[in-house]
């Protein structure tokens, strides 16, 4: 069961997306905002998998809460259409999702070139610049996205911003070598202002440790910057592994909306 959705697109002409819905044709009554956001995530994930995954594709599987729905849909299509795909994970979480659904698991050693990578985002601005890394997987996510011919982003309506920082208030993640976290934080604030905090673990004493055994700094910036310049400058600081700024990488973003539609945004044409 599904429904034809007319999507309003900021940077492209109107297109239609067919997205299966929870509960068939029944209009859902949302008890909480959380339910609405989860449904929006599902709509975005299903739309991306329906439109961008084909037979014999090597698929990069992102991390986070929205990607769960994309993997659900991948597994459905493999079952229903006998689709042949291979999945490359961006994190321990993504790997577990792939294994849980019995999907073929690979890596960049065996498949260094991917047909498509699908991943979530913490915030997306009007130019398709992304903040990623709220879940701590930014480095592997960026590597896998860069190896893909097409990088597709899925998100709910809460991640849609005109400029970075409008919705996402937790800052830009920066993965760092542990011994360097203090000088890197001082360097970032001295040059660009704002506040840098070491991300601390939940249900664990001490800092968050990434899948790569590094620390994460969250830079809470105070103003909109030239993100390309800032990204390059931060990456040049010794000890910085990667930033959560994804610039000129996303080819298309699918936003699941409150009203059950999917809004699609492509990069602006300069």
C-alpha positions in Angstrom: 0.0 0.0 0.0 1.2 3.5 -0.7 0.3 6.9 -1.9 1.5 9.2 -4.7 3.1 12.2 -3.2 3.5 15.6 -4.9 6.7 17.0 -3.6 7.5 20.7 -3.4 11.1 21.2 -4.4 13.1 24.3 -3.7 15.7 23.9 -6.4 14.1 21.7 -9.0 10.8 21.2 -10.8 7.9 19.3 -9.2 8.4 15.5 -9.2 6.4 12.7 -7.8 7.6 10.1 -5.4 5.8 6.8 -4.5 6.2 6.1 -0.9 4.7 3.1 1.0 3.0 4.3 4.2 2.6 2.8 7.6 -0.7 1.0 8.0 -1.7 1.0 4.3 -4.4 3.6 3.4 -5.3 4.4 7.0 -4.6 8.0 8.0 -2.5 7.8 11.1 -3.5 9.8 14.1 -0.3 11.1 15.8 -0.3 10.9 19.5 3.0 12.8 19.9 5.4 14.9 18.0 7.8 11.9 18.3 5.4 9.7 16.4 5.2 12.3 13.6 9.0 12.6 13.4 9.4 8.8 13.2 6.8 8.6 10.4 8.6 11.4 8.6 11.9 9.5 8.9 10.3 6.4 7.4 8.8 8.3 4.5 12.2 9.8 3.6 14.1 6.5 4.0 11.6 4.6 1.8 11.6 7.3 -0.9 15.4 7.3 -1.1 15.7 3.5 -1.4 12.8 3.3 -3.9 14.4 5.9 -6.2 18.1 5.3 -5.9 18.8 1.6 -5.4 18.8 -0.7 -8.4 19.7 -4.4 -9.0 23.4 -5.3 -8.6 24.2 -2.0 -6.7 26.8 -1.6 -4.0 25.1 0.5 -1.4 26.7 2.6 1.4 24.6 2.3 4.5 24.7 5.3 6.8 24.3 5.6 10.6 21.6 7.0 12.9 17.9 6.7 13.6 16.6 7.5 10.1 18.8 5.0 8.4 17.0 2.2 10.2 13.9 2.8 8.0 16.1 2.8 4.8 17.6 -0.6 5.7 14.0 -1.9 6.5 13.0 -0.9 3.0 16.2 -2.4 1.4 15.4 -5.7 3.1 11.8 -5.6 1.8 12.9 -4.9 -1.7 15.5 -7.7 -1.6 12.7 -10.1 -0.4 10.0 -8.8 -2.8 12.0 -8.1 -6.0 14.9 -10.6 -5.5 17.1 -7.5 -5.7 20.8 -8.3 -5.6 22.8 -5.7 -3.6 25.9 -5.5 -1.5 26.0 -3.2 1.6 29.0 -1.3 2.9 28.5 0.1 6.5 29.6 3.4 7.9 29.7 2.3 11.6 29.3 -0.6 14.0 25.6 0.3 14.2 25.2 0.2 10.4 27.0 -3.2 10.3 24.7 -4.6 12.9 21.6 -3.4 11.0 22.9 -5.0 7.8 23.5 -8.3 9.6 20.2 -8.2 11.4 18.4 -8.1 8.1 20.5 -10.8 6.5 21.8 -8.4 3.8 25.2 -9.1 2.1 27.9 -7.3 4.0 31.1 -5.9 2.4 33.7 -3.2 3.0 35.8 -0.7 1.1 38.6 -3.2 0.6 36.4 -5.4 -1.6 34.2 -2.6 -2.9 36.1 0.7 -3.0 33.6 2.2 -5.5 29.9 2.4 -4.5 26.9 3.1 -6.7 25.0 5.0 -4.0 25.4 5.9 -0.3 22.3 6.8 1.8 22.7 8.5 5.1 21.0 10.8 7.5 22.0 14.3 8.7 21.7 16.4 11.8 21.0 19.6 9.8 20.8 20.6 6.1 21.0 24.2 4.9 19.6 25.7 1.7 22.8 24.9 -0.2 22.8 21.2 1.0 25.7 21.8 3.4 25.3 19.2 6.1 26.2 18.9 9.8 26.7 15.2 10.6 28.2 13.3 13.4 25.6 13.6 16.2 26.0 9.9 16.5 29.8 10.0 16.4 30.3 8.2 13.1 31.3 11.3 10.9 34.7 10.0 9.7 33.5 6.7 8.3 30.3 8.3 7.0 32.4 10.9 5.0 34.7 8.2 3.7 31.9 6.0 2.4 30.0 9.0 1.0 33.1 10.1 -0.9 33.5 6.6 -2.4 29.9 6.7 -3.8 28.8 7.9 -7.3 25.7 9.3 -5.7 25.3 10.5 -2.1 21.6 10.7 -1.0 20.6 12.2 2.4 17.4 11.3 4.3 16.0 13.4 7.2 12.8 14.5 8.9 11.4 18.1 8.7 13.2 19.1 11.9 16.6 18.9 10.2 15.7 21.5 7.4 17.3 24.9 7.9 18.0 28.0 5.9 21.4 28.2 7.5 23.4 26.0 9.8 22.7 26.5 13.5 19.1 27.4 13.0 17.7 24.1 14.1 20.8 22.1 15.3 22.1 23.6 18.6 24.7 21.0 19.5 27.5 22.3 17.3 29.7 20.9 14.6 31.4 17.6 15.6 35.2 17.3 15.1 36.8 13.9 15.5 40.3 14.3 17.1 43.3 12.2 18.2 42.8 12.0 22.0 46.1 13.5 23.1 45.4 16.7 21.0 41.8 17.5 22.1 42.8 20.4 24.4 45.1 22.3 22.0 42.6 21.7 19.1 39.7 23.1 21.1 41.8 26.2 22.0 42.8 26.7 18.4 39.3 26.5 17.1 37.8 29.0 19.6 40.8 31.4 19.2 40.3 31.5 15.4 36.6 31.2 15.0 35.0 32.0 18.4 32.2 30.0 20.0 32.7 27.2 22.5 34.3 23.8 22.1 33.3 21.0 24.5 34.5 17.4 24.7 31.6 15.1 24.1 31.0 12.9 27.2 29.6 9.4 27.3 26.1 8.4 28.4 26.1 5.3 30.7 29.9 5.5 30.6 32.3 7.5 32.7 34.5 9.8 30.6 34.4 10.9 27.0 32.7 9.3 24.0 35.1 7.1 22.1 34.5 6.7 18.4 34.6 3.5 16.3 38.1 4.7 15.4 39.2 5.0 19.1 39.2 8.8 18.9 37.5 11.7 20.9 34.8 14.1 19.6 34.8 17.8 20.2 31.5 19.7 19.6 32.1 23.2 18.3 29.2 25.5 19.2 29.7 28.3 16.7 28.2 31.8 17.3 27.6 32.9 13.7 27.3 31.7 10.1 30.8 31.3 8.6 32.2 30.5 5.1 31.9 26.8 5.8 34.3 25.7 3.1 37.1 27.9 4.4 36.4 27.0 8.1 36.3 23.3 7.2 39.6 23.4 5.5 41.2 25.4 8.3 40.0 23.1 11.0 41.1 20.0 9.0 44.7 21.5 8.8 45.1 21.6 12.6 47.4 18.7 13.6 45.4 16.0 15.4 42.1 16.7 13.6 40.9 13.5 12.0 37.7 14.8 10.3 34.9 17.4 10.7 31.1 16.9 10.6 30.8 19.5 7.8 29.8 17.8 4.6 30.2 20.4 1.8 29.3 19.9 -1.9 28.7 16.2 -1.3 25.0 15.6 -1.1 23.3 15.1 -4.5 19.8 15.1 -3.1 18.0 15.4 0.2 14.7 13.8 1.0 12.8 15.4 3.9 9.8 13.5 5.4 7.2 16.2 6.3 4.6 16.5 9.0 1.7 16.2 6.5 2.9 12.8 5.2 4.6 14.2 2.0 8.2 14.0 1.0 10.0 17.2 0.1 13.1 16.8 -2.2 15.9 19.3 -2.4 18.7 19.3 -4.9 21.7 21.6 -4.8 21.1 25.2 -6.0 22.1 25.9 -9.6 24.7 28.7 -9.6 
